[in-house]
Amino acid sequence: MANDLVSIIMPNYNCEKYIEETVNSVLNQTYQNWELLIVDDCSSDNSLVILKRFEQNDNRIKVYVNETNKGAAYSRNLALREAKGKWIAFLDSDDLWVPEKLEKQITFMKENDYHFSFTKYGQIDQYSNSLNTEVSGPKKVTPKKMFRYCYLGCLTVIYDSEIIGIVQINDNIKKRNDYAIWLKVCKKATCYYLNEKLAFYRKRVGSISHQSKFSLIKYHYYLFRNSENMSCIHALFCTLRNLFFGVFKKLKYVKKVDK
């Protein structure tokens, strides 16, 4: 396994409007020892053309294409199997990193001997304008706390694959598949919070954050039932508990800030 190489996991589906800005946020990292593994899930727009151009210009970028549309869980699983780095990082194809993201977070983990971490992030709209919102989290997320609620923003997570190993989840999890990954990783390492805003999450109309509460309940139930193989009653209990702590998270960890 390459020493201190970061493998960046990026599923993509129809993100031609944002993918160039997203990949450039990786290219602009002050920490340059990385590989970017992008899995295109049969996009019908021009995002694959853009990605292939990046791949031709930088041999650290590797683009894989699913034969049929299989969803983000399958795409993440594929990229995780191909990853060669000690550090595994995650970035969706419409989100952004600040230039010092990898450098600061890896330094934080190495200095403290942490194997799993996340950071604060800001929110932007579909035009990359700030929504003046920051999302933080608890200082550490134990396995018990992780099952209560997903405090981690996917775009901020890094874990040590030498400790965690290869993580694979159920390919059929349509939503919250990033949370399915954290539920497996947390069984091997507590997750620690770096209190710096190092990424920006893009809120788009039609995204899961804009869907109905009923849909969110359904997704969480299927997550616990199918990914963690819980009984119906246990999965329902975890789903209801998740809803309660979701309200708690919004009150404590989601803040409006000045520009």
GIHUUR-V667090 format. One record per helix or strand of 2 or more residues. SS is the DSSP state (alpha for helix, beta for strand). FROM is the first residue (numbers start at 1). TO is the last residue. Records with the same first field share a line. If there is no record, write none. Layout:
SS->FROM-TO  FROM-TO
//
This chain:
beta->2-12  34-40  61-65  85-90  96-97  116-124  130-135  140-141  158-160  191-202  254-256
alpha->19-27  47-57  72-82  101-112  143-148  154-156  161-164  177-185  208-210  213-227  232-253
//
